[in-house]
Amino acid sequence: MSVLRSLRRPALVGAAAVAAVAVGAAPALAHHCFVPMYSLNEPASANWFPVSAELGAFYETGFEAGCEAAVEAGYDALRAEGLPVGIKIFEKMTIGDPKHTGRLNPNGADGRGLEYFGADSPVPVAMVTTWVEGAESVDCG
């Protein structure tokens, strides 16, 4: 069974929104906001935990591309769809945290900038699914 087919299973799709945090970002477990990354060469910051689509696919499904051409095909698929190539999870606090403000940041959860796992942002699911689909399209022989 392909990894893509398993990603489409309802239980897995529901869990994919928190995949990058739950498995790979233990320090960020208390935080639920992230920013989509459109370049893997974005400036690093001690406040953010970056998770590439490739790493997110591994965290969520254990999928690893068989060759560099498959990795690139995954990122090409993301760029073709206008999707991010990764996400950055804020580690210090949750920006616009409803516990402090009573509501999520009004500029967040719009699919373009600051996103929230708790607001069922479709960004992580779409990113991982599209990357895996692109990577699986290459025969690494």
URCORNOR-V113273 format. One record per residue. N is the residue number from 1. RES is the residue in one letter. SS is DSSP state (H for helix, E for strand, C for the rest). NEAR is the number of other C-alpha atoms within 8 Angstrom. Layout:
n->(N;N)
res->(RES;RES)
ss->(SS;SS)
near->(NEAR;NEAR)
//
This chain:
n->(1;2;3;4;5;6;7;8;9;10;11;12;13;14;15;16;17;18;19;20;21;22;23;24;25;26;27;28;29;30;31;32;33;34;35;36;37;38;39;40;41;42;43;44;45;46;47;48;49;50;51;52;53;54;55;56;57;58;59;60;61;62;63;64;65;66;67;68;69;70;71;72;73;74;75;76;77;78;79;80;81;82;83;84;85;86;87;88;89;90;91;92;93;94;95;96;97;98;99;100;101;102;103;104;105;106;107;108;109;110;111;112;113;114;115;116;117;118;119;120;121;122;123;124;125;126;127;128;129;130;131;132;133;134;135;136;137;138;139;140;141)
res->(M;S;V;L;R;S;L;R;R;P;A;L;V;G;A;A;A;V;A;A;V;A;V;G;A;A;P;A;L;A;H;H;C;F;V;P;M;Y;S;L;N;E;P;A;S;A;N;W;F;P;V;S;A;E;L;G;A;F;Y;E;T;G;F;E;A;G;C;E;A;A;V;E;A;G;Y;D;A;L;R;A;E;G;L;P;V;G;I;K;I;F;E;K;M;T;I;G;D;P;K;H;T;G;R;L;N;P;N;G;A;D;G;R;G;L;E;Y;F;G;A;D;S;P;V;P;V;A;M;V;T;T;W;V;E;G;A;E;S;V;D;C;G)
ss->(C;C;H;H;H;H;H;C;C;H;H;H;H;H;H;H;C;C;H;H;H;H;H;H;C;H;H;H;C;C;C;C;E;E;E;E;E;C;C;C;C;C;C;C;C;C;C;E;E;E;E;E;H;H;H;H;H;H;H;H;H;C;C;C;C;C;C;H;H;H;H;H;H;H;H;H;H;H;H;H;H;C;C;C;C;E;E;E;E;E;C;C;C;C;C;C;C;H;H;H;H;C;C;C;C;C;C;C;C;C;C;C;C;E;E;E;H;H;H;C;C;C;H;H;H;H;H;H;H;H;H;H;H;H;H;H;C;C;C;C;C)
near->(4;5;9;9;8;9;11;8;8;7;6;10;11;7;8;11;14;9;12;13;11;9;9;8;10;8;6;12;9;5;10;12;12;12;10;14;11;8;8;8;4;6;4;5;5;5;7;10;11;8;11;10;13;12;8;13;15;10;11;11;8;7;9;7;9;6;7;7;9;16;11;9;13;16;12;9;12;15;10;7;6;6;11;13;15;15;14;12;15;15;11;5;6;10;7;9;11;9;6;6;8;7;9;9;9;6;7;11;12;8;10;7;10;13;15;12;11;6;7;7;12;8;11;11;10;9;14;12;11;11;16;14;11;15;14;10;8;9;6;7;2)
//
